[in-house]
Amino acid sequence: MRRMQSLIASSVRSRRIVFAALVAVSIATLMILAARALSADGFGPGDLALLLLFSLTTPWLAVGFWNSVIGLVLMRFGDTSAFLIPEAARQPEPTVIAASTAIVMCVRNEKPDRVLRNLDTMMGDLDAEGWAERFHVYILSDTDRSDVAAAEQQAFEGLACKWAGRFGVTYRRREVNTGFKAGNIRDFLERWGDRHDFMVTLDADSFMTAAGILRLVGIMQRAPRLGILQSLVIGMPTTSAFARLFQFGMRLGLRSWTIGSAWWQADCGPYWGHNAILRVAPFKAHCAIPPLAGKGILSGDVLSHDQIEAALMRRAGYHVRVLPEEDLGWEENPPTLIEFLLRDQRWLQGTLQYLFFLGLPGLKLVSRIQLLFAMLMFIGSPAWIGLWLLATAMLATQVGAPSVIDADYGAAWLALVLTMWFAPRIATIVDVLCDPVLRRGFGGPLRFAAGVVSETIFWLLLSPIMWVCHTLFFLGLPIGRVAGWRVQQRDDHSIGWATAFTRLWPQMLLGVLGLAVVAFTHPAALPYVFILVAGGPALAVPLCVVTSWPGVGLALQRIGIGRLPEETERPAALSRRAFLAAAD
């Protein structure tokens, strides 16, 4: 047994060395090409500044590229789950559920009917499987609105009465949401954690199938050193145009990325805070996160707690892994651009707090790299905006473009950057086109191709809008502007022009001014600047408004743009959930 463990550990070390070497070579190649491209007329201080800014974006590009390449190889050959997690190999006999599992749903000022139908469907399916007595549902509320609290109490007491004698249900509301979601979970652990072996964590917009929950529990039972098992979370079918396009892109990119990263991360995998199963005892003992000391902007309770908890679980000697299967559960994505950006800013603020945990004693090296890498994802945004603004200023002061950038090296650099940027999507596109079942699931080759083209345009517009938003957040930190934790609007709704302009005028102004400078100085470069960076901010307001219109979302649904396999052949659990929604 020890020899086998040693061989496995050696294999993981070899993977990480190979992956690090590939990433290092890729970063070096990007930097050399960029330096050559910028040396068309010497290499001055401006060129050096551009190169330094670009260097901040290269880790994300290189890691994403190799994650995708490795992910594609693993997707095309063999049982990916069993390769990454031996205990995930399909069993010849149904798993006997011996463990006690808490299903933990965290809510705050949510409409109770949404939470109710998700839970009721899951509970009914688990009861039909014959394992209801091995589970207990906890609705952990941080609601601070009296009207919502009253509706919650009525709804969840009704749920408890409905399932009395068959399924345990506990509803608890805190008066003060100390520690936000992590504090909510900690309160559960202190009160009821010792009653259970595992807990399945869910957000208010989470939905998991009974088969998915039972699969997670079965794997945890077979792997006693597994502390956290994260499922692959995918978007739920929607009629919102914004969410539809966004989650189609996530569906294209997430699986190859996740599989590739799981290949080298191995037992230091991610935790995304929901649609996962955790081993209660070590999580309670080792994963508490105290508030950050001081009075600074990033002090106090940690907003993005999940990846820190994963690092702490691994430090305690337990494995953290991801199960890259797409039929375990879903989540609802923000229905509008404004809601998406608000959530994104909260993630940004929470991720910056990782800075205070990088030097935590005892963390595994890969855990530290993951925390740093998460920060670099957001730090790359002001780097891209800086590249755009500085390059525009340099271009505007030059007589001709060749004095700023070498055309041959510049074309090679741009082609490599775009390939790396879109590699996660390209990998999944290849996988879908090679699989007849997947092609049919996405609506056939024509609908799939139309969805890919539409989402690519959407992503080219959305990405720089996010970069500007992140940059403005960084600029606001010195004056104390932070995101905090706000109530999310999850239902489809239209955004008015005035509201969109009020929220997005900085993006629009920056995009329009950037395009105007290029148009007046070097109009030949205008299409490239528009497509690659300035078009999204310039069109931020109409993009926000149009993608919020219900009619646009319904039209995309009817013609099959952004179709997911769950729409082509709806899983039974989603059908039962939809029936409950229609009955409300």
Buried (B, 14 or more C-beta within 10 A) or exposed (E): EEEEEEEEEEEBEEBBEBBBEBBEEBBEBBBEBBBBBBBBBEEEEBBEBBBEBBBBBBBBBBBBBBBBBBBBBBBEEEEBBEBBBEBBEEEEEEBEBEBBBBBBBBBBBBBBBBBBBBBBBBBBBBBEBEBBEBBBBBBBBBBBEEEBBEBBBEBBEBBBEBBEEEBBBBBBBBEEBBBBBBBBBBBBBEEBBEEBBBBBBBBBBBBBBBBBBBBBBBBBBBBEEBBBBBBBBBBBBBBBBBBBBBBBBBBBBBBBBBBBBBBBBBBBBBBBBBBBBBBBBBBBEBBBBEEBEEEEBBEBBBBBBBBBBBBBBBBBEBBBBBBBBBBBBBBBBBBBBBBBBBBBBBBBBBBBBBEBBBEBEEBBEBBBBBBBBBBBBBBBBBBBBBBBBBBBEBBEEBEEBEBBBBEEBBEBBBEBBEEBBBBBBBBBBBBBBEBEEBBBBBBBEEBBBBBBEBBBEBBBBBBBBBBBBBBBBBEBBEEEBBBEBEEBEBEBEBBEEEBBBEBBEBBBBBBBBBBEBBEEBBEEBBEEBBEBBBBBBBBBBEBBBBBBBBEBBBEBBEEBBBBBBBBBEBBEBBEBBBEBEEEE
